[in-house]
Amino acid sequence: MTTNRIDGPRARARRGRAALGLAALAALAGCAEPSHLIGLTVAGGEDGFSSSYPGSTVRLYPIAVYSDGVVEYVAAETDWVSSATSVATVVDLGSEGASVAQVAPGEVVITATYQDVSGSVTLTVPPP
C-alpha cells in the first residue's frame, strides 16, 4: 500500500493548521467592538428666526453620531419637545425633521431624542 503524499499525515497536519489559522483570523475579524450611538446633534436654527413675526418658523434636523465616526440622519425615529410652548412650539415632521414656530418673545430649548440619547438647541424668539 502506498501513501499518497497529498493525503499523508503531514498534509493533513498542514491542512489542520491552515484551518485553525483561518478560524483564528475569522474570530479576530469579528472581535471588533460593535458601533454604538454616542450622541445626537440638532442641526439647523443657527440663524434663529428670520423675522420677529409670530408664527415664523425654523427647521431642525437630528444627526446621530456613532462610536465608529459614522453620522446618520435620523429624523423619522426622533421625538421632539419644547421646553416652553408659550415661547415656541415644535412639530414633528417625520423624515423631514421638525418645525419650530415662535409664539412669544423669550428663550426656548428644543430637545430631540433618538434611542434614549438626546440633543438640544437653544433658540431665542425676538420681541416684535
DSSP file with accessible surface (Angstrom, degrees, kcal/mol):
  #  RESIDUE AA STRUCTURE BP1 BP2  ACC     N-H-->O    O-->H-N    N-H-->O    O-->H-N    TCO  KAPPA ALPHA  PHI   PSI    X-CA   Y-CA   Z-CA
    1    1 A M              0   0  229      0, 0.0     2,-0.3     0, 0.0     0, 0.0   0.000 360.0 360.0 360.0 130.0    0.0    0.0    0.0
    2    2 A T        -     0   0  136      0, 0.0     2,-0.6     0, 0.0     0, 0.0  -0.804 360.0-132.4-104.7 147.7    1.4    3.4   -1.0
    3    3 A T        -     0   0  104     -2,-0.3     2,-0.4     3,-0.0     5,-0.1  -0.864  17.3-130.9-100.6 127.1    0.5    6.6    0.8
    4    4 A N    >   -     0   0   95     -2,-0.6     3,-0.7     1,-0.1     4,-0.5  -0.618  14.0-139.2 -74.1 128.3   -0.4    9.5   -1.4
    5    5 A R  G >  S+     0   0  207     -2,-0.4     3,-0.8     1,-0.2     6,-0.4   0.851 100.0  58.6 -61.1 -32.3    1.7   12.4   -0.3
    6    6 A I  G 3  S+     0   0  116      1,-0.2    -1,-0.2     5,-0.1    -2,-0.0   0.879 115.6  34.8 -66.9 -34.3   -1.3   14.8   -0.6
    7    7 A D  G <  S+     0   0   84     -3,-0.7    -1,-0.2     4,-0.1    -2,-0.2   0.289  95.4 118.1-104.0  12.7   -3.3   12.8    1.9
    8    8 A G  S <> S-     0   0    5     -3,-0.8     4,-2.4    -4,-0.5     5,-0.2  -0.098  83.4 -93.9 -72.7 174.3   -0.5   11.7    4.1
    9    9 A P  H  > S+     0   0   90      0, 0.0     4,-2.1     0, 0.0     5,-0.1   0.878 124.5  52.1 -60.1 -36.0   -0.1   12.6    7.8
   10   10 A R  H  > S+     0   0  190      2,-0.2     4,-2.4     1,-0.2     5,-0.2   0.921 109.7  48.4 -68.0 -41.8    2.0   15.7    7.0
   11   11 A A  H  > S+     0   0    7     -6,-0.4     4,-2.7     1,-0.2     5,-0.2   0.917 111.4  50.2 -64.7 -42.3   -0.5   17.1    4.5
   12   12 A R  H  X S+     0   0  136     -4,-2.4     4,-2.4     1,-0.2    -1,-0.2   0.912 110.3  50.3 -63.0 -39.8   -3.4   16.5    6.9
   13   13 A A  H  X S+     0   0   45     -4,-2.1     4,-2.6    -5,-0.2    -2,-0.2   0.920 110.8  49.3 -63.9 -42.5   -1.5   18.3    9.7
   14   14 A R  H  X S+     0   0  139     -4,-2.4     4,-2.6     1,-0.2    -2,-0.2   0.924 111.7  48.3 -63.1 -44.1   -0.8   21.3    7.4
   15   15 A R  H  X S+     0   0  117     -4,-2.7     4,-2.6     2,-0.2    -2,-0.2   0.901 111.0  51.6 -63.3 -38.5   -4.4   21.5    6.4
   16   16 A G  H  X S+     0   0   38     -4,-2.4     4,-2.3     2,-0.2    -2,-0.2   0.930 111.2  46.5 -63.6 -43.4   -5.4   21.3   10.1
   17   17 A R  H  X S+     0   0  157     -4,-2.6     4,-2.5     2,-0.2    -2,-0.2   0.911 112.4  50.8 -66.0 -38.8   -3.0   24.2   10.9
   18   18 A A  H  X S+     0   0   57     -4,-2.6     4,-2.6     2,-0.2    -2,-0.2   0.922 109.7  49.7 -64.3 -41.6   -4.3   26.2    7.9
   19   19 A A  H  X S+     0   0   60     -4,-2.6     4,-2.5     1,-0.2    -1,-0.2   0.915 111.2  49.5 -64.3 -40.4   -7.9   25.6    9.0
   20   20 A L  H  X S+     0   0  129     -4,-2.3     4,-2.6     2,-0.2    -2,-0.2   0.914 110.3  51.3 -63.6 -39.9   -7.0   26.8   12.6
   21   21 A G  H  X S+     0   0   35     -4,-2.5     4,-2.4     2,-0.2    -2,-0.2   0.924 111.1  47.0 -63.3 -43.0   -5.3   29.8   11.1
   22   22 A L  H  X S+     0   0  122     -4,-2.6     4,-2.5     2,-0.2    -2,-0.2   0.905 111.9  50.7 -65.9 -38.9   -8.4   30.7    9.1
   23   23 A A  H  X S+     0   0   59     -4,-2.5     4,-2.4     2,-0.2    -2,-0.2   0.912 110.3  49.8 -64.8 -40.0  -10.6   30.2   12.1
   24   24 A A  H  X S+     0   0   53     -4,-2.6     4,-2.5     2,-0.2    -2,-0.2   0.919 111.0  49.0 -65.4 -41.7   -8.4   32.5   14.2
   25   25 A L  H  X S+     0   0  112     -4,-2.4     4,-2.6     2,-0.2    -2,-0.2   0.920 111.1  50.0 -62.9 -41.9   -8.5   35.2   11.5
   26   26 A A  H  X S+     0   0   68     -4,-2.5     4,-1.6     1,-0.2    -2,-0.2   0.918 111.0  49.3 -63.7 -40.4  -12.2   34.9   11.3
   27   27 A A  H  < S+     0   0   67     -4,-2.4     4,-0.4     1,-0.2    -1,-0.2   0.918 111.8  48.7 -65.1 -41.5  -12.5   35.2   15.0
   28   28 A L  H >< S+     0   0  116     -4,-2.5     3,-1.1     1,-0.2     4,-0.3   0.903 107.8  54.8 -65.0 -39.7  -10.3   38.2   15.1
   29   29 A A  H >< S+     0   0   81     -4,-2.6     3,-0.6     1,-0.3    -1,-0.2   0.866 111.8  44.7 -63.3 -32.3  -12.2   39.9   12.3
   30   30 A G  T 3< S+     0   0   63     -4,-1.6    -1,-0.3     1,-0.2    -2,-0.2   0.471  93.8  80.5 -90.3  -0.2  -15.4   39.6   14.3
   31   31 A C  T <   +     0   0   90     -3,-1.1    -1,-0.2    -4,-0.4    -2,-0.1   0.539  59.9 116.9 -89.2  -2.9  -14.0   40.7   17.6
   32   32 A A  S <  S-     0   0   77     -3,-0.6     3,-0.1    -4,-0.3    -3,-0.0  -0.385  78.3-103.7 -63.7 138.9  -14.1   44.4   16.8
   33   33 A E        -     0   0  151      1,-0.1    -1,-0.1    -2,-0.0     3,-0.1  -0.438  41.0-111.5 -63.9 132.3  -16.5   46.2   19.2
   34   34 A P        -     0   0  102      0, 0.0    -1,-0.1     0, 0.0    33,-0.1  -0.331  35.7-100.7 -66.1 148.6  -19.8   47.0   17.5
   35   35 A S        -     0   0   49     -3,-0.1     2,-0.3    32,-0.1    31,-0.0  -0.369  43.6-171.4 -66.6 145.3  -20.6   50.6   16.8
   36   36 A H        -     0   0   88     -3,-0.1    31,-2.5    -2,-0.1     2,-0.2  -0.976  31.5 -92.0-140.3 157.1  -23.0   52.3   19.2
   37   37 A L  E     +A   66   0A  26     -2,-0.3    29,-0.2    29,-0.2     3,-0.1  -0.466  41.7 167.8 -68.5 126.5  -24.8   55.6   19.5
   38   38 A I  E     -     0   0A 101     27,-3.0     2,-0.3     1,-0.3    28,-0.2   0.527  58.3  -2.3-117.6 -12.1  -22.7   58.2   21.4
   39   39 A G  E     -A   65   0A  20     26,-1.5    26,-2.7    78,-0.1     2,-0.4  -0.991  48.5-137.6-170.6 164.4  -24.5   61.5   20.7
   40   40 A L  E     -A   64   0A  13     78,-0.4     2,-0.4    -2,-0.3    24,-0.2  -0.990  18.8-162.0-134.7 123.4  -27.3   63.3   18.9
   41   41 A T  E     -A   63   0A  77     22,-3.0    22,-3.0    -2,-0.4     2,-0.7  -0.877  10.7-145.3-105.5 137.9  -26.7   66.7   17.3
   42   42 A V  E     -A   62   0A  15     -2,-0.4     2,-0.2    78,-0.3    78,-0.1  -0.917  22.7-167.9-103.3 113.0  -29.6   69.1   16.4
   43   43 A A  E     +A   61   0A  29     18,-3.4    18,-2.7    -2,-0.7     2,-0.1  -0.657  44.3  44.2 -99.2 159.0  -28.7   70.9   13.2
   44   44 A G  S    S+     0   0   13     -2,-0.2    16,-0.1    16,-0.2    -2,-0.0  -0.197  72.0  78.7  94.7 166.8  -30.5   73.9   11.8
   45   45 A G    >   +     0   0   14     14,-0.4     3,-1.5     3,-0.1    15,-0.1   0.537  53.2 130.5  76.3   3.7  -31.7   77.0   13.6
   46   46 A E  T 3  S+     0   0  144      1,-0.3     3,-0.1     2,-0.1    -1,-0.1   0.850  76.8  43.7 -59.2 -34.2  -28.2   78.5   13.7
   47   47 A D  T 3  S-     0   0  159      1,-0.3    -1,-0.3     0, 0.0    -2,-0.0   0.420 105.6-141.9 -90.8  -0.1  -29.5   81.8   12.3
   48   48 A G    <   -     0   0   27     -3,-1.5    -1,-0.3     2,-0.0     2,-0.3  -0.229  53.8 -15.0  71.5-161.3  -32.5   81.8   14.6
   49   49 A F        -     0   0   18     75,-0.5     9,-0.1     1,-0.1    52,-0.0  -0.558  58.2-139.8 -79.1 137.9  -35.9   83.0   13.5
   50   50 A S  S    S+     0   0  114      7,-0.4     2,-0.3    -2,-0.3    -1,-0.1   0.686  83.4  14.4 -74.2 -17.7  -35.8   85.0   10.2
   51   51 A S        -     0   0   50      2,-0.2     5,-0.1     6,-0.1    -1,-0.0  -0.959  69.2-123.3-148.0 166.4  -38.4   87.5   11.5
   52   52 A S  S    S+     0   0   47     -2,-0.3     3,-0.1    73,-0.1    -2,-0.0   0.350  71.1 123.4 -92.3   8.1  -40.0   88.6   14.8
   53   53 A Y  S >  S-     0   0  174      1,-0.1     3,-2.1    75,-0.1    49,-0.2  -0.500  73.5-108.1 -71.0 126.7  -43.4   87.9   13.3
   54   54 A P  T 3  S+     0   0   74      0, 0.0    49,-0.2     0, 0.0    -1,-0.1  -0.298 106.3  32.6 -55.0 135.9  -45.4   85.3   15.5
   55   55 A G  T 3  S+     0   0   44     47,-1.9    48,-0.1     1,-0.4    -2,-0.1   0.255  80.9 142.8  96.8 -11.1  -45.6   82.0   13.7
   56   56 A S    <   -     0   0   16     -3,-2.1    46,-2.5    45,-0.1    -1,-0.4  -0.336  39.7-145.0 -58.8 142.8  -42.3   82.4   12.0
   57   57 A T  E     -C  101   0B  76     44,-0.2    -7,-0.4    -3,-0.1     2,-0.4  -0.798  21.2-160.2-120.6 159.8  -40.6   79.0   11.8
   58   58 A V  E     -C  100   0B  11     42,-2.0    42,-3.1    -2,-0.3     2,-0.4  -0.990  20.8-135.7-130.5 138.6  -37.2   77.4   12.0
   59   59 A R  E     -C   99   0B  98     -2,-0.4   -14,-0.4    40,-0.2     2,-0.3  -0.816  20.2-165.4 -98.1 135.7  -36.4   73.9   10.6
   60   60 A L  E     -C   98   0B   0     38,-2.9    38,-2.3    -2,-0.4   -16,-0.2  -0.912   4.3-162.3-121.4 151.2  -34.4   71.5   12.8
   61   61 A Y  E     -A   43   0A  82    -18,-2.7   -18,-3.4    -2,-0.3     2,-0.4  -0.995  13.3-137.4-136.1 128.6  -32.7   68.2   11.8
   62   62 A P  E     -A   42   0A   0      0, 0.0    12,-1.7     0, 0.0     2,-0.5  -0.709  16.5-169.7 -90.4 132.8  -31.4   65.4   14.1
   63   63 A I  E     -AB  41  73A  46    -22,-3.0   -22,-3.0    -2,-0.4     2,-0.3  -0.973  11.2-147.9-123.0 116.8  -28.0   63.8   13.3
   64   64 A A  E     -AB  40  72A   0      8,-3.1     8,-2.2    -2,-0.5     2,-0.5  -0.624   9.0-154.3 -82.4 140.9  -26.9   60.6   15.2
   65   65 A V  E     -AB  39  71A  39    -26,-2.7   -27,-3.0    -2,-0.3   -26,-1.5  -0.976   9.5-158.3-119.3 127.4  -23.2   60.2   15.9
   66   66 A Y  E >   -A   37   0A  31      4,-2.7     3,-2.2    -2,-0.5   -29,-0.2  -0.681  30.0-110.2-107.0 160.5  -21.8   56.7   16.4
   67   67 A S  T 3  S+     0   0   54    -31,-2.5   -30,-0.1     1,-0.3    -1,-0.1   0.728 116.3  57.3 -62.3 -23.0  -18.7   55.4   18.1
   68   68 A D  T 3  S-     0   0  100    -32,-0.1    -1,-0.3     2,-0.1     3,-0.1   0.349 123.3-101.3 -90.9   8.6  -17.1   54.4   14.8
   69   69 A G  S <  S+     0   0   59     -3,-2.2     2,-0.2     1,-0.3    -2,-0.1   0.367  76.6 140.0  92.1  -6.0  -17.4   58.0   13.4
   70   70 A V        -     0   0   74     -5,-0.1    -4,-2.7     2,-0.0     2,-0.4  -0.477  35.2-159.7 -72.2 139.6  -20.5   57.3   11.3
   71   71 A V  E     -B   65   0A  93     -6,-0.2     2,-0.4    -2,-0.2    -6,-0.2  -0.941   9.0-171.9-118.6 146.2  -23.2   60.0   11.3
   72   72 A E  E     -B   64   0A  87     -8,-2.2    -8,-3.1    -2,-0.4     2,-0.5  -0.998  27.5-125.4-143.6 136.0  -26.7   59.4   10.3
   73   73 A Y  E     +B   63   0A  99     -2,-0.4   -10,-0.2   -10,-0.2     3,-0.1  -0.693  33.5 173.4 -77.3 121.1  -29.8   61.5    9.7
   74   74 A V    >   +     0   0    0    -12,-1.7     3,-1.3    -2,-0.5     4,-0.2  -0.036  26.3 131.5-126.3  33.3  -32.5   60.0   12.0
   75   75 A A  G >   +     0   0    1    -13,-0.3     3,-1.6     1,-0.3    19,-0.2   0.860  68.1  60.7 -58.4 -39.5  -35.5   62.3   11.7
   76   76 A A  G 3  S+     0   0   63      1,-0.3    -1,-0.3    19,-0.2    19,-0.2   0.781 111.8  39.2 -64.0 -23.5  -38.1   59.6   11.1
   77   77 A E  G <  S+     0   0  112     -3,-1.3    38,-0.4    17,-0.1     2,-0.4   0.175  95.5 106.6-110.3  16.2  -37.3   58.0   14.5
   78   78 A T    <   -     0   0    1     -3,-1.6     2,-0.4    -4,-0.2    36,-0.2  -0.792  54.6-148.7-105.1 140.5  -36.8   61.1   16.6
   79   79 A D  E     -E  113   0C 110     34,-2.6    34,-2.5    -2,-0.4     2,-0.4  -0.842  15.9-153.9-102.5 144.1  -39.1   62.6   19.3
   80   80 A W  E     -E  112   0C  25     -2,-0.4     2,-0.3    32,-0.2    32,-0.2  -0.925  12.6-179.1-122.5 144.1  -39.2   66.4   19.8
   81   81 A V  E     -E  111   0C  87     30,-2.1    30,-2.8    -2,-0.4     2,-0.4  -1.000  17.8-145.1-142.9 139.5  -40.0   68.5   22.9
   82   82 A S  E     -E  110   0C  16     -2,-0.3     3,-0.3    28,-0.2    28,-0.2  -0.868   8.6-149.5 -99.9 135.9  -40.2   72.3   23.5
   83   83 A S  S    S+     0   0   81     26,-2.2     2,-0.2    -2,-0.4    -1,-0.1   0.684  93.0  25.1 -76.5 -17.5  -39.2   73.5   27.0
   84   84 A A    >>  -     0   0   25      4,-0.3     4,-2.4    25,-0.2     3,-2.1  -0.697  59.8-178.9-149.7  89.8  -41.6   76.4   26.8
   85   85 A T  T 34 S+     0   0   96     -3,-0.3    -1,-0.1     1,-0.3    -2,-0.1   0.689  85.3  67.5 -67.2 -13.5  -44.6   76.1   24.5
   86   86 A S  T 34 S+     0   0   84      1,-0.1    -1,-0.3     2,-0.1     3,-0.1   0.679 111.4  34.0 -76.4 -14.5  -45.6   79.6   25.5
   87   87 A V  T <4 S-     0   0   16     -3,-2.1    16,-3.6     1,-0.4    17,-1.4   0.808 136.0  -8.4-103.2 -45.5  -42.4   80.8   23.6
   88   88 A A  E  <  -D  102   0B   0     -4,-2.4    -1,-0.4    14,-0.3    -4,-0.3  -0.979  58.3-146.3-156.4 142.1  -42.2   78.3   20.7
   89   89 A T  E     -D  101   0B  52     12,-2.4    12,-2.4    -2,-0.3     2,-0.4  -0.774  13.3-144.0-107.1 154.4  -43.9   75.1   19.7
   90   90 A V  E     -D  100   0B  32     -2,-0.3     2,-0.5    10,-0.2    10,-0.2  -0.968   7.8-163.5-122.3 135.9  -42.3   72.2   17.9
   91   91 A V  E     -D   99   0B  78      8,-2.7     8,-2.5    -2,-0.4     2,-0.5  -0.984  20.2-131.5-119.6 124.5  -44.0   70.0   15.3
   92   92 A D  E     -D   98   0B  75     -2,-0.5     6,-0.2     6,-0.2     3,-0.1  -0.630  19.0-172.6 -74.3 121.6  -42.5   66.6   14.3
   93   93 A L    >   -     0   0   62      4,-2.8     3,-1.6    -2,-0.5     2,-0.2   0.106  29.2-135.9-102.8  19.3  -42.3   66.4   10.5
   94   94 A G  G >  S+     0   0   28      1,-0.3     3,-1.7     3,-0.2    -1,-0.3  -0.414  83.2   4.8  65.1-127.2  -41.3   62.8   10.4
   95   95 A S  G 3  S+     0   0   71      1,-0.3    -1,-0.3    -2,-0.2   -20,-0.2   0.576 127.6  66.2 -69.4  -6.7  -38.5   62.2    7.9
   96   96 A E  G <  S-     0   0  109     -3,-1.6     2,-0.4     1,-0.3    -1,-0.3   0.324 105.2-123.7 -95.4   5.6  -38.3   66.0    7.2
   97   97 A G    <   -     0   0    0     -3,-1.7    -4,-2.8   -38,-0.1     2,-0.3  -0.706  45.8 -49.2  93.6-138.3  -37.1   66.8   10.8
   98   98 A A  E     -CD  60  92B   0    -38,-2.3   -38,-2.9    -2,-0.4     2,-0.5  -0.982  36.7-141.9-140.7 152.4  -39.0   69.3   12.9
   99   99 A S  E     -CD  59  91B  24     -8,-2.5    -8,-2.7    -2,-0.3     2,-0.5  -0.965  13.0-159.1-116.2 129.3  -40.5   72.7   12.5
  100  100 A V  E     -CD  58  90B   0    -42,-3.1   -42,-2.0    -2,-0.5     2,-0.5  -0.941   7.2-163.5-110.3 124.0  -40.3   75.2   15.4
  101  101 A A  E     -CD  57  89B  22    -12,-2.4   -12,-2.4    -2,-0.5   -44,-0.2  -0.916  17.7-126.9-110.0 129.7  -42.8   78.1   15.4
  102  102 A Q  E     + D   0  88B   5    -46,-2.5   -47,-1.9    -2,-0.5   -14,-0.3  -0.462  28.8 172.0 -73.8 146.0  -42.4   81.1   17.5
  103  103 A V        -     0   0   70    -16,-3.6   -15,-0.2     1,-0.5   -16,-0.2   0.695  64.1 -10.1-116.9 -48.6  -45.2   82.1   19.8
  104  104 A A  S    S-     0   0   39    -17,-1.4    -1,-0.5   -50,-0.1    21,-0.1  -0.969  84.8 -74.5-152.5 158.7  -43.9   84.9   22.0
  105  105 A P  S    S+     0   0   68      0, 0.0     2,-0.3     0, 0.0   -17,-0.0  -0.243  81.7  77.9 -58.0 145.4  -40.6   86.6   22.8
  106  106 A G  E    S- F   0 125C  29     19,-2.1    19,-3.6   -19,-0.1     2,-0.4  -0.917  77.8 -64.4 148.4-169.4  -38.2   84.6   25.1
  107  107 A E  E     - F   0 124C 128     -2,-0.3     2,-0.3    17,-0.2    17,-0.2  -0.919  42.4-177.7-117.4 141.2  -35.8   81.7   25.1
  108  108 A V  E     - F   0 123C   0     15,-2.7    15,-3.0    -2,-0.4     2,-0.5  -0.991  19.6-143.9-139.7 143.6  -36.7   78.0   24.4
  109  109 A V  E     - F   0 122C  43     -2,-0.3   -26,-2.2    13,-0.2     2,-0.6  -0.951  13.9-159.3-107.0 123.9  -34.8   74.8   24.4
  110  110 A I  E     -EF  82 121C   0     11,-2.9    11,-2.0    -2,-0.5     2,-0.4  -0.919  11.4-162.7-103.8 123.2  -35.8   72.3   21.8
  111  111 A T  E     -EF  81 120C  40    -30,-2.8   -30,-2.1    -2,-0.6     2,-0.4  -0.914   7.4-163.5-113.1 133.2  -34.8   68.7   22.6
  112  112 A A  E     -EF  80 119C   0      7,-3.1     7,-2.2    -2,-0.4     2,-0.4  -0.910   7.0-164.0-110.2 139.6  -34.6   65.8   20.2
  113  113 A T  E     +EF  79 118C  39    -34,-2.5   -34,-2.6    -2,-0.4     2,-0.4  -0.993  12.4 171.4-129.3 130.2  -34.4   62.2   21.5
  114  114 A Y  E >  S- F   0 117C  16      3,-2.9     3,-1.9    -2,-0.4   -36,-0.1  -0.992  74.9 -15.5-137.3 122.7  -33.4   59.2   19.5
  115  115 A Q  T 3  S-     0   0  120    -38,-0.4    -1,-0.1    -2,-0.4     3,-0.1   0.900 127.5 -53.6  48.8  48.6  -32.8   55.7   21.1
  116  116 A D  T 3  S+     0   0  161      1,-0.2     2,-0.4    -3,-0.0    -1,-0.3   0.624 116.7 113.5  64.9  13.9  -32.7   57.3   24.6
  117  117 A V  E <   -F  114   0C  37     -3,-1.9    -3,-2.9   -78,-0.1     2,-0.3  -0.966  50.5-160.3-114.8 133.2  -30.0   59.7   23.5
  118  118 A S  E     +F  113   0C  69     -2,-0.4   -78,-0.4    -5,-0.2     2,-0.3  -0.832  16.3 178.3-117.9 152.9  -30.9   63.4   23.5
  119  119 A G  E     -F  112   0C  10     -7,-2.2    -7,-3.1    -2,-0.3     2,-0.3  -0.958  13.5-168.5-141.2 154.9  -29.5   66.6   21.9
  120  120 A S  E     -F  111   0C  72     -2,-0.3     2,-0.3    -9,-0.2   -78,-0.3  -0.950  15.6-154.3-145.6 166.0  -30.8   70.1   22.1
  121  121 A V  E     -F  110   0C  29    -11,-2.0   -11,-2.9    -2,-0.3     2,-0.5  -0.990  17.5-137.4-139.1 141.3  -30.6   73.6   20.7
  122  122 A T  E     -F  109   0C  74     -2,-0.3     2,-0.4   -13,-0.2   -13,-0.2  -0.901  22.9-171.6-102.2 127.9  -31.5   76.8   22.4
  123  123 A L  E     -F  108   0C   5    -15,-3.0   -15,-2.7    -2,-0.5     2,-0.5  -0.929  13.6-146.1-119.1 144.9  -33.4   79.4   20.4
  124  124 A T  E     -F  107   0C  84     -2,-0.4   -75,-0.5   -17,-0.2   -17,-0.2  -0.951   6.5-151.0-110.9 127.1  -34.3   83.0   21.2
  125  125 A V  E     -F  106   0C   5    -19,-3.6   -19,-2.1    -2,-0.5   -73,-0.1  -0.874  23.2-137.8 -94.5 116.9  -37.5   84.4   20.0
  126  126 A P        -     0   0   46      0, 0.0   -75,-0.0     0, 0.0   -19,-0.0  -0.354  20.9-101.6 -74.4 155.6  -37.0   88.2   19.5
  127  127 A P              0   0   93      0, 0.0   -74,-0.1     0, 0.0   -75,-0.1  -0.392 360.0 360.0 -69.8 155.9  -39.5   90.8   20.5
  128  128 A P              0   0  130      0, 0.0   -75,-0.1     0, 0.0   -24,-0.0  -0.165 360.0 360.0 -68.1 360.0  -41.7   92.2   17.7
